[in-house]
Amino acid sequence: MNRRALLLPLICLGLSAGCQQASDPNPLGAQAALASTETEKDFGDYVVHFNALPTSQLSPDIARQYDIVRSDNRAILNVSIIKKNPGSLGTSVSGAVSASAINLTGQLKNIAVREIREETAIYYIGEVMVSNEETLIFTIDVTPLNESSRFSIRYMKQFFVD
């Protein structure tokens, strides 16, 4: 499988899976969070791709392959670090990735992130519980291997549970 084997389906599903941007762009006085329609952020030599969606949107085969629990009230966060290479799509690189989420009532949810490797693809996934109409503000910190700079992303997503 190539590096887009899991990343692209997750991004595509997340954009069309009934998840919406919350109306308040700066809840709890927090640093501005990217909208749920954003799926990447450019940091010069690197681009960090990210997405969150209900795990019920994953196919049973993919969920089983990556030991992910499929459920309407669980979300998966998917992050990848791409080093830019002119004339190409870039190179997937490893690094230190940590994530947490906070809801609009201030409840902190730590997310255990694990690395997944498939041939030349490297990405990081973590799961978190969600409630119906809950808006989470994800904080994702990324430090590419052999780099001293840490890249931070704040990303907001609202989830709907059937």
N, C-alpha and C positions, 0 to 999 in steps of 0.2 A: 504494500500500500504506500502511496506517496503521502507527503505531509499534509495535503489537503483532504485526505480520505475522511478524517473525522472533523477537522476544522470547518471546512466549507458546509457540510450538512448542518452542523451546529449553528453556524452563523445564519444560514438560509432559514432554518427552522425558527430560530430566535426572532428573526425579523418578521415572520409571518404567523407565529404561533399564538396570537391573541395576547401578546404582552404589549403594554402601552407605556408611554412616558408619563410620569407623574406630572401634575400641573404646576407644582411649586419647584422652581429650579434651584432653590437654595433653602431647603428645610433645615430647621434647627440651627440656622445661622452658619451652616457648614460652608466650607470652601466649595465653589461651584462644581457640580457634578456633571459629567457628560450625559447627554440624553440617551435613552434606550436605543435610539436609532444609530448611535455611534458604535462602531465595532473595531476601531483601530486608532492609535495615536502615534504620531511621528515624533521621534526624539533624536533627529539628526542622522546618525549612522545606523539607528535601529528604528524599527516599527514594532509596536506591541499590539497584537490582535487579541481581542477579548469578546466574550459573549456569555450571557446567562439565559437559561431556558429551563422550563419544567423537564424533569427527567422522563416524564411520561411521553415526551415528544421523540425520545430515542427509540429506535427499533429494538425489539427484544434481543436480536443477535448482537448489536453493538453494545447494549447494556450488559449482556452476559459476558462478552469478550473483555470488557473493561471493569467488570465487577461493580456495576452501578445499579442501585436500586431504582426501579421505575416506579414513579408515583406522581400524582398531581400536586402533592404538597411537599415535593422535594425539587430543588433546582440544582443545576450543574453550572459551575463557572468554568469556562475554558479559556486558557491564556496561552499565547505563543509569542516567542521573541524572534524576530527576523532581522538579521544583519543585512543591510542594503549592499547589493553588488550591482553596479551599473550594467545594464544590458540583460538582467535576469530578474526573476521574482524575488531574489534574495536567498539567504541561507538561514535555515532554522538553527538556533543556537540554544545551549542550555544556560542556566543561571539560577540565581536564588529568587524564588517567587513566594510571596506571602500574601494572604488575603483575609479580609474580614468584611462584615457587613453590619450596618446599623439600620434599624427601621425608624419610622417617623416618630415613634414613641421613645426612642433613645435606647432600645434594647440592642446590645452588642451580640453579634453572632460570629464567633471565630470559625474560620474555614480551614480545614486541613487540606493542603494542596499536595498532590503527588505528581511526579513526572511520568510521562508516557513517551516511549520511543517506538517509532515504526520506521525502519530503514533510515532515511535521512531526516525524518520529521521528529520534532521534539515539541511537546506541549504539556501543559500543566492543567490538571482538573481538580476540582473540589466540589463537595456537595453541601447544601444548606437547606434546612427546613423552611418552608414558606406557608403563609396563611392566605386565604382568599382576600384579594385586593390589597395585599401587603406590598408596600414599596420599600425596596432595599437600596441603600446607597453602599455600593461596594468600594472598598479601598484596596487597590492592588499595588504592591510594591515589587519592582523587578530590578535585579542587578545582573546584567549579562556576565557570564563567566569571564574572568580576567579583566573586568572593568571595575573602576572605583565608583562610577556614577550610579546612583539609584534613581529609577524612574517611577514616579507615582501617578496613579490614575484614580480618579473618583468617577464612578459610573452608576447611574440610577436606573432602576428597572422596577416596574410594577407587575405583580403576578396575579393571575386569576385561577382559582381552583374550582373545578366543576363540582 
